[in-house]
């Protein structure tokens, strides 16, 4: 029992692997933020994708400009 208690104290004071703990805490905070703001993040992402699709559909009717020796693409 005494040996186990000494091992636990040494393990608690050991700073090796502290970087792993810090990374795990950062990941836990990021996951918590993602869970808290998930509705906002999902709606923002859907709006972003929807805007991109709308822009692609609107620009699909525009003829592409290919510059040549006698033509210019300047607006």
PDB file of N, CA, C and O in Angstrom:
ATOM      1  N   UNK A   1       0.823  -1.182   0.000  1.00  0.00           N
ATOM      2  CA  UNK A   1       0.000   0.000   0.000  1.00  0.00           C
ATOM      3  C   UNK A   1       0.879   1.261   0.000  1.00  0.00           C
ATOM      4  O   UNK A   1       0.620   2.226  -0.720  1.00  0.00           O
ATOM      5  N   UNK A   2       1.917   1.215   0.828  1.00  0.00           N
ATOM      6  CA  UNK A   2       2.817   2.368   0.929  1.00  0.00           C
ATOM      7  C   UNK A   2       3.553   2.601  -0.392  1.00  0.00           C
ATOM      8  O   UNK A   2       3.771   3.741  -0.801  1.00  0.00           O
ATOM      9  N   UNK A   3       3.926   1.518  -1.043  1.00  0.00           N
ATOM     10  CA  UNK A   3       4.633   1.611  -2.314  1.00  0.00           C
ATOM     11  C   UNK A   3       3.711   2.221  -3.389  1.00  0.00           C
ATOM     12  O   UNK A   3       4.155   3.029  -4.205  1.00  0.00           O
ATOM     13  N   UNK A   4       2.459   1.837  -3.383  1.00  0.00           N
ATOM     14  CA  UNK A   4       1.481   2.377  -4.341  1.00  0.00           C
ATOM     15  C   UNK A   4       1.271   3.860  -4.104  1.00  0.00           C
ATOM     16  O   UNK A   4       1.194   4.637  -5.056  1.00  0.00           O
ATOM     17  N   UNK A   5       1.178   4.255  -2.856  1.00  0.00           N
ATOM     18  CA  UNK A   5       0.991   5.673  -2.516  1.00  0.00           C
ATOM     19  C   UNK A   5       2.197   6.495  -2.955  1.00  0.00           C
ATOM     20  O   UNK A   5       2.032   7.600  -3.471  1.00  0.00           O
ATOM     21  N   UNK A   6       3.385   5.982  -2.761  1.00  0.00           N
ATOM     22  CA  UNK A   6       4.597   6.675  -3.205  1.00  0.00           C
ATOM     23  C   UNK A   6       4.637   6.781  -4.731  1.00  0.00           C
ATOM     24  O   UNK A   6       5.019   7.815  -5.280  1.00  0.00           O
ATOM     25  N   UNK A   7       4.237   5.701  -5.409  1.00  0.00           N
ATOM     26  CA  UNK A   7       4.207   5.720  -6.868  1.00  0.00           C
ATOM     27  C   UNK A   7       3.204   6.753  -7.377  1.00  0.00           C
ATOM     28  O   UNK A   7       3.480   7.461  -8.346  1.00  0.00           O
ATOM     29  N   UNK A   8       2.044   6.842  -6.730  1.00  0.00           N
ATOM     30  CA  UNK A   8       1.022   7.811  -7.140  1.00  0.00           C
ATOM     31  C   UNK A   8       1.512   9.249  -6.933  1.00  0.00           C
ATOM     32  O   UNK A   8       1.265  10.115  -7.772  1.00  0.00           O
ATOM     33  N   UNK A   9       2.200   9.500  -5.827  1.00  0.00           N
ATOM     34  CA  UNK A   9       2.746  10.840  -5.584  1.00  0.00           C
ATOM     35  C   UNK A   9       3.802  11.194  -6.633  1.00  0.00           C
ATOM     36  O   UNK A   9       3.827  12.313  -7.144  1.00  0.00           O
ATOM     37  N   UNK A  10       4.669  10.235  -6.947  1.00  0.00           N
ATOM     38  CA  UNK A  10       5.699  10.481  -7.955  1.00  0.00           C
ATOM     39  C   UNK A  10       5.067  10.704  -9.323  1.00  0.00           C
ATOM     40  O   UNK A  10       5.512  11.562 -10.086  1.00  0.00           O
ATOM     41  N   UNK A  11       4.034   9.935  -9.630  1.00  0.00           N
ATOM     42  CA  UNK A  11       3.342  10.092 -10.901  1.00  0.00           C
ATOM     43  C   UNK A  11       2.673  11.458 -10.988  1.00  0.00           C
ATOM     44  O   UNK A  11       2.679  12.079 -12.051  1.00  0.00           O
ATOM     45  N   UNK A  12       2.098  11.934  -9.891  1.00  0.00           N
ATOM     46  CA  UNK A  12       1.410  13.229  -9.867  1.00  0.00           C
ATOM     47  C   UNK A  12       2.402  14.374 -10.061  1.00  0.00           C
ATOM     48  O   UNK A  12       2.070  15.370 -10.704  1.00  0.00           O
ATOM     49  N   UNK A  13       3.606  14.248  -9.519  1.00  0.00           N
ATOM     50  CA  UNK A  13       4.602  15.308  -9.618  1.00  0.00           C
ATOM     51  C   UNK A  13       5.405  15.245 -10.916  1.00  0.00           C
ATOM     52  O   UNK A  13       6.079  16.211 -11.272  1.00  0.00           O
ATOM     53  N   UNK A  14       5.341  14.137 -11.612  1.00  0.00           N
ATOM     54  CA  UNK A  14       6.082  13.961 -12.857  1.00  0.00           C
ATOM     55  C   UNK A  14       5.521  14.900 -13.923  1.00  0.00           C
ATOM     56  O   UNK A  14       4.318  14.900 -14.183  1.00  0.00           O
ATOM     57  N   UNK A  15       6.396  15.703 -14.543  1.00  0.00           N
ATOM     58  CA  UNK A  15       5.966  16.668 -15.551  1.00  0.00           C
ATOM     59  C   UNK A  15       6.123  16.133 -16.966  1.00  0.00           C
ATOM     60  O   UNK A  15       5.792  16.832 -17.923  1.00  0.00           O
ATOM     61  N   UNK A  16       6.605  14.952 -17.116  1.00  0.00           N
ATOM     62  CA  UNK A  16       6.740  14.363 -18.434  1.00  0.00           C
ATOM     63  C   UNK A  16       5.350  14.063 -18.997  1.00  0.00           C
ATOM     64  O   UNK A  16       4.495  13.513 -18.303  1.00  0.00           O
ATOM     65  N   UNK A  17       5.140  14.424 -20.240  1.00  0.00           N
ATOM     66  CA  UNK A  17       3.826  14.223 -20.838  1.00  0.00           C
ATOM     67  C   UNK A  17       2.895  15.387 -20.620  1.00  0.00           C
ATOM     68  O   UNK A  17       1.713  15.306 -20.954  1.00  0.00           O
ATOM     69  N   UNK A  18       3.404  16.471 -20.064  1.00  0.00           N
ATOM     70  CA  UNK A  18       2.567  17.625 -19.814  1.00  0.00           C
ATOM     71  C   UNK A  18       2.068  18.232 -21.120  1.00  0.00           C
ATOM     72  O   UNK A  18       0.967  18.781 -21.157  1.00  0.00           O
ATOM     73  N   UNK A  19       2.843  18.146 -22.176  1.00  0.00           N
ATOM     74  CA  UNK A  19       2.418  18.661 -23.475  1.00  0.00           C
ATOM     75  C   UNK A  19       1.171  17.943 -23.973  1.00  0.00           C
ATOM     76  O   UNK A  19       0.283  18.567 -24.555  1.00  0.00           O
ATOM     77  N   UNK A  20       1.103  16.655 -23.749  1.00  0.00           N
ATOM     78  CA  UNK A  20      -0.069  15.882 -24.152  1.00  0.00           C
ATOM     79  C   UNK A  20      -1.296  16.353 -23.400  1.00  0.00           C
ATOM     80  O   UNK A  20      -2.369  16.489 -23.987  1.00  0.00           O
ATOM     81  N   UNK A  21      -1.155  16.600 -22.123  1.00  0.00           N
ATOM     82  CA  UNK A  21      -2.275  17.084 -21.328  1.00  0.00           C
ATOM     83  C   UNK A  21      -2.750  18.437 -21.832  1.00  0.00           C
ATOM     84  O   UNK A  21      -3.953  18.675 -21.938  1.00  0.00           O
ATOM     85  N   UNK A  22      -1.827  19.310 -22.137  1.00  0.00           N
ATOM     86  CA  UNK A  22      -2.208  20.627 -22.641  1.00  0.00           C
ATOM     87  C   UNK A  22      -2.952  20.515 -23.967  1.00  0.00           C
ATOM     88  O   UNK A  22      -3.945  21.210 -24.184  1.00  0.00           O
ATOM     89  N   UNK A  23      -2.479  19.651 -24.848  1.00  0.00           N
ATOM     90  CA  UNK A  23      -3.155  19.457 -26.133  1.00  0.00           C
ATOM     91  C   UNK A  23      -4.553  18.893 -25.922  1.00  0.00           C
ATOM     92  O   UNK A  23      -5.499  19.323 -26.581  1.00  0.00           O
ATOM     93  N   UNK A  24      -4.692  17.944 -25.018  1.00  0.00           N
ATOM     94  CA  UNK A  24      -6.014  17.383 -24.732  1.00  0.00           C
ATOM     95  C   UNK A  24      -6.962  18.437 -24.173  1.00  0.00           C
ATOM     96  O   UNK A  24      -8.145  18.442 -24.511  1.00  0.00           O
ATOM     97  N   UNK A  25      -6.463  19.322 -23.329  1.00  0.00           N
ATOM     98  CA  UNK A  25      -7.305  20.388 -22.789  1.00  0.00           C
ATOM     99  C   UNK A  25      -7.728  21.363 -23.889  1.00  0.00           C
ATOM    100  O   UNK A  25      -8.875  21.810 -23.910  1.00  0.00           O
ATOM    101  N   UNK A  26      -6.824  21.691 -24.790  1.00  0.00           N
ATOM    102  CA  UNK A  26      -7.161  22.581 -25.903  1.00  0.00           C
ATOM    103  C   UNK A  26      -8.215  21.938 -26.796  1.00  0.00           C
ATOM    104  O   UNK A  26      -9.169  22.600 -27.205  1.00  0.00           O
ATOM    105  N   UNK A  27      -8.049  20.655 -27.100  1.00  0.00           N
ATOM    106  CA  UNK A  27      -9.032  19.947 -27.925  1.00  0.00           C
ATOM    107  C   UNK A  27     -10.380  19.908 -27.220  1.00  0.00           C
ATOM    108  O   UNK A  27     -11.418  20.090 -27.856  1.00  0.00           O
ATOM    109  N   UNK A  28     -10.373  19.672 -25.916  1.00  0.00           N
ATOM    110  CA  UNK A  28     -11.633  19.634 -25.161  1.00  0.00           C
ATOM    111  C   UNK A  28     -12.339  20.982 -25.205  1.00  0.00           C
ATOM    112  O   UNK A  28     -13.561  21.033 -25.342  1.00  0.00           O
ATOM    113  N   UNK A  29     -11.592  22.070 -25.092  1.00  0.00           N
ATOM    114  CA  UNK A  29     -12.193  23.404 -25.160  1.00  0.00           C
ATOM    115  C   UNK A  29     -12.749  23.660 -26.557  1.00  0.00           C
ATOM    116  O   UNK A  29     -13.846  24.203 -26.691  1.00  0.00           O
ATOM    117  N   UNK A  30     -12.018  23.281 -27.591  1.00  0.00           N
ATOM    118  CA  UNK A  30     -12.512  23.466 -28.959  1.00  0.00           C
ATOM    119  C   UNK A  30     -13.779  22.653 -29.226  1.00  0.00           C
ATOM    120  O   UNK A  30     -14.702  23.133 -29.883  1.00  0.00           O
ATOM    121  N   UNK A  31     -13.818  21.442 -28.722  1.00  0.00           N
ATOM    122  CA  UNK A  31     -15.018  20.616 -28.887  1.00  0.00           C
ATOM    123  C   UNK A  31     -16.185  21.232 -28.136  1.00  0.00           C
ATOM    124  O   UNK A  31     -17.305  21.246 -28.645  1.00  0.00           O
ATOM    125  N   UNK A  32     -15.946  21.739 -26.944  1.00  0.00           N
ATOM    126  CA  UNK A  32     -17.009  22.377 -26.176  1.00  0.00           C
ATOM    127  C   UNK A  32     -17.539  23.610 -26.906  1.00  0.00           C
ATOM    128  O   UNK A  32     -18.750  23.827 -26.953  1.00  0.00           O
ATOM    129  N   UNK A  33     -16.652  24.410 -27.470  1.00  0.00           N
ATOM    130  CA  UNK A  33     -17.086  25.593 -28.228  1.00  0.00           C
ATOM    131  C   UNK A  33     -17.880  25.170 -29.450  1.00  0.00           C
ATOM    132  O   UNK A  33     -18.901  25.781 -29.768  1.00  0.00           O
ATOM    133  N   UNK A  34     -17.423  24.130 -30.140  1.00  0.00           N
ATOM    134  CA  UNK A  34     -18.148  23.644 -31.319  1.00  0.00           C
ATOM    135  C   UNK A  34     -19.540  23.145 -30.940  1.00  0.00           C
ATOM    136  O   UNK A  34     -20.496  23.365 -31.684  1.00  0.00           O
ATOM    137  N   UNK A  35     -19.664  22.481 -29.804  1.00  0.00           N
ATOM    138  CA  UNK A  35     -20.971  21.993 -29.364  1.00  0.00           C
ATOM    139  C   UNK A  35     -21.872  23.157 -28.987  1.00  0.00           C
ATOM    140  O   UNK A  35     -23.057  23.155 -29.321  1.00  0.00           O
ATOM    141  N   UNK A  36     -21.330  24.147 -28.298  1.00  0.00           N
ATOM    142  CA  UNK A  36     -22.139  25.287 -27.862  1.00  0.00           C
ATOM    143  C   UNK A  36     -22.650  26.089 -29.053  1.00  0.00           C
ATOM    144  O   UNK A  36     -23.810  26.500 -29.077  1.00  0.00           O
ATOM    145  N   UNK A  37     -21.784  26.313 -30.041  1.00  0.00           N
ATOM    146  CA  UNK A  37     -22.147  27.156 -31.184  1.00  0.00           C
ATOM    147  C   UNK A  37     -22.472  26.340 -32.438  1.00  0.00           C
ATOM    148  O   UNK A  37     -22.372  26.863 -33.547  1.00  0.00           O
ATOM    149  N   UNK A  38     -22.856  25.082 -32.287  1.00  0.00           N
ATOM    150  CA  UNK A  38     -23.055  24.220 -33.456  1.00  0.00           C
ATOM    151  C   UNK A  38     -24.152  24.722 -34.386  1.00  0.00           C
ATOM    152  O   UNK A  38     -24.006  24.636 -35.605  1.00  0.00           O
ATOM    153  N   UNK A  39     -25.248  25.242 -33.839  1.00  0.00           N
ATOM    154  CA  UNK A  39     -26.330  25.731 -34.706  1.00  0.00           C
ATOM    155  C   UNK A  39     -25.856  26.930 -35.522  1.00  0.00           C
ATOM    156  O   UNK A  39     -26.158  27.033 -36.711  1.00  0.00           O
ATOM    157  N   UNK A  40     -25.122  27.823 -34.892  1.00  0.00           N
ATOM    158  CA  UNK A  40     -24.612  28.998 -35.599  1.00  0.00           C
ATOM    159  C   UNK A  40     -23.603  28.576 -36.665  1.00  0.00           C
ATOM    160  O   UNK A  40     -23.619  29.102 -37.778  1.00  0.00           O
ATOM    161  N   UNK A  41     -22.723  27.626 -36.328  1.00  0.00           N
ATOM    162  CA  UNK A  41     -21.706  27.164 -37.273  1.00  0.00           C
ATOM    163  C   UNK A  41     -22.363  26.479 -38.467  1.00  0.00           C
ATOM    164  O   UNK A  41     -21.968  26.714 -39.609  1.00  0.00           O
ATOM    165  N   UNK A  42     -23.368  25.630 -38.212  1.00  0.00           N
ATOM    166  CA  UNK A  42     -24.045  24.923 -39.299  1.00  0.00           C
ATOM    167  C   UNK A  42     -24.779  25.905 -40.203  1.00  0.00           C
ATOM    168  O   UNK A  42     -24.709  25.779 -41.425  1.00  0.00           O
ATOM    169  N   UNK A  43     -25.480  26.880 -39.629  1.00  0.00           N
ATOM    170  CA  UNK A  43     -26.202  27.853 -40.456  1.00  0.00           C
ATOM    171  C   UNK A  43     -25.233  28.713 -41.255  1.00  0.00           C
ATOM    172  O   UNK A  43     -25.507  29.032 -42.412  1.00  0.00           O
ATOM    173  N   UNK A  44     -24.110  29.092 -40.663  1.00  0.00           N
ATOM    174  CA  UNK A  44     -23.105  29.871 -41.384  1.00  0.00           C
ATOM    175  C   UNK A  44     -22.543  29.077 -42.554  1.00  0.00           C
ATOM    176  O   UNK A  44     -22.381  29.612 -43.650  1.00  0.00           O
ATOM    177  N   UNK A  45     -22.244  27.796 -42.322  1.00  0.00           N
ATOM    178  CA  UNK A  45     -21.687  26.947 -43.375  1.00  0.00           C
ATOM    179  C   UNK A  45     -22.696  26.743 -44.498  1.00  0.00           C
ATOM    180  O   UNK A  45     -22.334  26.792 -45.674  1.00  0.00           O
ATOM    181  N   UNK A  46     -23.963  26.514 -44.144  1.00  0.00           N
ATOM    182  CA  UNK A  46     -24.994  26.333 -45.162  1.00  0.00           C
ATOM    183  C   UNK A  46     -25.184  27.613 -45.976  1.00  0.00           C
ATOM    184  O   UNK A  46     -25.384  27.544 -47.189  1.00  0.00           O
ATOM    185  N   UNK A  47     -25.124  28.769 -45.334  1.00  0.00           N
ATOM    186  CA  UNK A  47     -25.240  30.038 -46.050  1.00  0.00           C
ATOM    187  C   UNK A  47     -24.051  30.221 -46.986  1.00  0.00           C
ATOM    188  O   UNK A  47     -24.210  30.680 -48.116  1.00  0.00           O
ATOM    189  N   UNK A  48     -22.872  29.865 -46.519  1.00  0.00           N
ATOM    190  CA  UNK A  48     -21.664  29.977 -47.329  1.00  0.00           C
ATOM    191  C   UNK A  48     -21.759  29.100 -48.573  1.00  0.00           C
ATOM    192  O   UNK A  48     -21.465  29.553 -49.680  1.00  0.00           O
ATOM    193  N   UNK A  49     -22.167  27.851 -48.394  1.00  0.00           N
ATOM    194  CA  UNK A  49     -22.311  26.936 -49.523  1.00  0.00           C
ATOM    195  C   UNK A  49     -23.440  27.391 -50.444  1.00  0.00           C
ATOM    196  O   UNK A  49     -23.315  27.317 -51.667  1.00  0.00           O
ATOM    197  N   UNK A  50     -24.543  27.861 -49.857  1.00  0.00           N
ATOM    198  CA  UNK A  50     -25.657  28.344 -50.668  1.00  0.00           C
ATOM    199  C   UNK A  50     -25.268  29.546 -51.503  1.00  0.00           C
ATOM    200  O   UNK A  50     -25.643  29.630 -52.672  1.00  0.00           O
ATOM    201  N   UNK A  51     -24.521  30.482 -50.923  1.00  0.00           N
ATOM    202  CA  UNK A  51     -24.048  31.649 -51.672  1.00  0.00           C
ATOM    203  C   UNK A  51     -23.117  31.230 -52.803  1.00  0.00           C
ATOM    204  O   UNK A  51     -23.176  31.791 -53.898  1.00  0.00           O
ATOM    205  N   UNK A  52     -22.267  30.258 -52.547  1.00  0.00           N
ATOM    206  CA  UNK A  52     -21.345  29.781 -53.589  1.00  0.00           C
ATOM    207  C   UNK A  52     -22.132  29.133 -54.728  1.00  0.00           C
ATOM    208  O   UNK A  52     -21.815  29.344 -55.899  1.00  0.00           O
ATOM    209  N   UNK A  53     -23.152  28.348 -54.392  1.00  0.00           N
ATOM    210  CA  UNK A  53     -23.962  27.715 -55.436  1.00  0.00           C
ATOM    211  C   UNK A  53     -24.708  28.763 -56.251  1.00  0.00           C
ATOM    212  O   UNK A  53     -24.796  28.651 -57.474  1.00  0.00           O
ATOM    213  N   UNK A  54     -25.247  29.785 -55.578  1.00  0.00           N
ATOM    214  CA  UNK A  54     -25.957  30.852 -56.284  1.00  0.00           C
ATOM    215  C   UNK A  54     -25.014  31.592 -57.215  1.00  0.00           C
ATOM    216  O   UNK A  54     -25.374  31.886 -58.355  1.00  0.00           O
ATOM    217  N   UNK A  55     -23.820  31.895 -56.749  1.00  0.00           N
ATOM    218  CA  UNK A  55     -22.838  32.583 -57.593  1.00  0.00           C
ATOM    219  C   UNK A  55     -22.456  31.730 -58.802  1.00  0.00           C
ATOM    220  O   UNK A  55     -22.305  32.246 -59.910  1.00  0.00           O
ATOM    221  N   UNK A  56     -22.303  30.434 -58.585  1.00  0.00           N
ATOM    222  CA  UNK A  56     -21.957  29.552 -59.698  1.00  0.00           C
ATOM    223  C   UNK A  56     -23.087  29.490 -60.729  1.00  0.00           C
ATOM    224  O   UNK A  56     -22.839  29.495 -61.934  1.00  0.00           O
ATOM    225  N   UNK A  57     -24.327  29.431 -60.243  1.00  0.00           N
ATOM    226  CA  UNK A  57     -25.464  29.384 -61.166  1.00  0.00           C
ATOM    227  C   UNK A  57     -25.599  30.692 -61.931  1.00  0.00           C
ATOM    228  O   UNK A  57     -25.886  30.682 -63.128  1.00  0.00           O
ATOM    229  N   UNK A  58     -25.392  31.828 -61.247  1.00  0.00           N
ATOM    230  CA  UNK A  58     -25.498  33.136 -61.893  1.00  0.00           C
ATOM    231  C   UNK A  58     -24.389  33.345 -62.919  1.00  0.00           C
ATOM    232  O   UNK A  58     -24.624  33.934 -63.974  1.00  0.00           O
ATOM    233  N   UNK A  59     -23.207  32.877 -62.624  1.00  0.00           N
ATOM    234  CA  UNK A  59     -22.061  33.085 -63.523  1.00  0.00           C
ATOM    235  C   UNK A  59     -21.992  32.062 -64.648  1.00  0.00           C
ATOM    236  O   UNK A  59     -21.163  32.195 -65.548  1.00  0.00           O
ATOM    237  N   UNK A  60     -22.834  31.061 -64.616  1.00  0.00           N
ATOM    238  CA  UNK A  60     -22.759  30.042 -65.658  1.00  0.00           C
ATOM    239  C   UNK A  60     -23.315  30.554 -66.989  1.00  0.00           C
ATOM    240  O   UNK A  60     -23.027  29.978 -68.037  1.00  0.00           O
ATOM    241  N   UNK A  61     -24.114  31.640 -66.958  1.00  0.00           N
ATOM    242  CA  UNK A  61     -24.669  32.184 -68.200  1.00  0.00           C
ATOM    243  C   UNK A  61     -23.733  33.195 -68.844  1.00  0.00           C
ATOM    244  O   UNK A  61     -23.946  33.578 -69.994  1.00  0.00           O
ATOM    245  N   UNK A  62     -22.712  33.631 -68.139  1.00  0.00           N
ATOM    246  CA  UNK A  62     -21.765  34.599 -68.669  1.00  0.00           C
ATOM    247  C   UNK A  62     -20.771  33.868 -69.548  1.00  0.00           C
ATOM    248  O   UNK A  62     -20.205  32.853 -69.143  1.00  0.00           O
ATOM    249  N   UNK A  63     -20.559  34.372 -70.729  1.00  0.00           N
ATOM    250  CA  UNK A  63     -19.585  33.741 -71.614  1.00  0.00           C
ATOM    251  C   UNK A  63     -18.185  34.034 -71.130  1.00  0.00           C
ATOM    252  O   UNK A  63     -17.892  35.167 -70.748  1.00  0.00           O
ATOM    253  N   UNK A  64     -17.331  33.065 -71.136  1.00  0.00           N
ATOM    254  CA  UNK A  64     -15.977  33.282 -70.644  1.00  0.00           C
ATOM    255  C   UNK A  64     -15.204  34.173 -71.628  1.00  0.00           C
ATOM    256  O   UNK A  64     -15.418  34.128 -72.840  1.00  0.00           O
ATOM    257  N   UNK A  65     -14.327  34.955 -71.081  1.00  0.00           N
ATOM    258  CA  UNK A  65     -13.500  35.847 -71.893  1.00  0.00           C
ATOM    259  C   UNK A  65     -12.148  35.190 -72.106  1.00  0.00           C
ATOM    260  O   UNK A  65     -11.435  34.862 -71.157  1.00  0.00           O
ATOM    261  N   UNK A  66     -11.819  35.008 -73.362  1.00  0.00           N
ATOM    262  CA  UNK A  66     -10.519  34.436 -73.705  1.00  0.00           C
ATOM    263  C   UNK A  66      -9.750  35.515 -74.459  1.00  0.00           C
ATOM    264  O   UNK A  66     -10.078  35.824 -75.604  1.00  0.00           O
ATOM    265  N   UNK A  67      -8.730  36.089 -73.824  1.00  0.00           N
ATOM    266  CA  UNK A  67      -7.996  37.155 -74.496  1.00  0.00           C
ATOM    267  C   UNK A  67      -7.220  36.612 -75.695  1.00  0.00           C
ATOM    268  O   UNK A  67      -6.644  35.525 -75.651  1.00  0.00           O
ATOM    269  N   UNK A  68      -7.226  37.385 -76.736  1.00  0.00           N
ATOM    270  CA  UNK A  68      -6.510  37.006 -77.936  1.00  0.00           C
ATOM    271  C   UNK A  68      -5.724  38.197 -78.452  1.00  0.00           C
ATOM    272  O   UNK A  68      -5.654  39.227 -77.782  1.00  0.00           O
ATOM    273  N   UNK A  69      -5.142  38.075 -79.609  1.00  0.00           N
ATOM    274  CA  UNK A  69      -4.332  39.168 -80.139  1.00  0.00           C
ATOM    275  C   UNK A  69      -5.174  40.412 -80.466  1.00  0.00           C
ATOM    276  O   UNK A  69      -4.664  41.531 -80.424  1.00  0.00           O
ATOM    277  N   UNK A  70      -6.440  40.222 -80.787  1.00  0.00           N
ATOM    278  CA  UNK A  70      -7.280  41.382 -81.146  1.00  0.00           C
ATOM    279  C   UNK A  70      -8.358  41.650 -80.124  1.00  0.00           C
ATOM    280  O   UNK A  70      -9.091  42.628 -80.272  1.00  0.00           O
ATOM    281  N   UNK A  71      -8.496  40.824 -79.080  1.00  0.00           N
ATOM    282  CA  UNK A  71      -9.536  41.028 -78.072  1.00  0.00           C
ATOM    283  C   UNK A  71      -8.917  41.293 -76.706  1.00  0.00           C
ATOM    284  O   UNK A  71      -7.774  40.926 -76.432  1.00  0.00           O
ATOM    285  N   UNK A  72      -9.716  41.947 -75.854  1.00  0.00           N
ATOM    286  CA  UNK A  72      -9.267  42.258 -74.501  1.00  0.00           C
ATOM    287  C   UNK A  72     -10.353  41.827 -73.526  1.00  0.00           C
ATOM    288  O   UNK A  72     -11.535  41.866 -73.868  1.00  0.00           O
ATOM    289  N   UNK A  73      -9.982  41.424 -72.343  1.00  0.00           N
ATOM    290  CA  UNK A  73     -10.938  41.016 -71.305  1.00  0.00           C
ATOM    291  C   UNK A  73     -11.169  42.124 -70.288  1.00  0.00           C
ATOM    292  O   UNK A  73     -11.811  41.892 -69.264  1.00  0.00           O
ATOM    293  N   UNK A  74     -10.665  43.306 -70.545  1.00  0.00           N
ATOM    294  CA  UNK A  74     -10.831  44.410 -69.600  1.00  0.00           C
ATOM    295  C   UNK A  74     -12.299  44.803 -69.541  1.00  0.00           C
ATOM    296  O   UNK A  74     -12.964  44.834 -70.577  1.00  0.00           O
ATOM    297  N   UNK A  75     -12.818  45.101 -68.364  1.00  0.00           N
ATOM    298  CA  UNK A  75     -14.234  45.475 -68.255  1.00  0.00           C
ATOM    299  C   UNK A  75     -14.535  46.821 -68.845  1.00  0.00           C
ATOM    300  O   UNK A  75     -15.684  47.262 -68.823  1.00  0.00           O
TER     301      UNK A  75
END
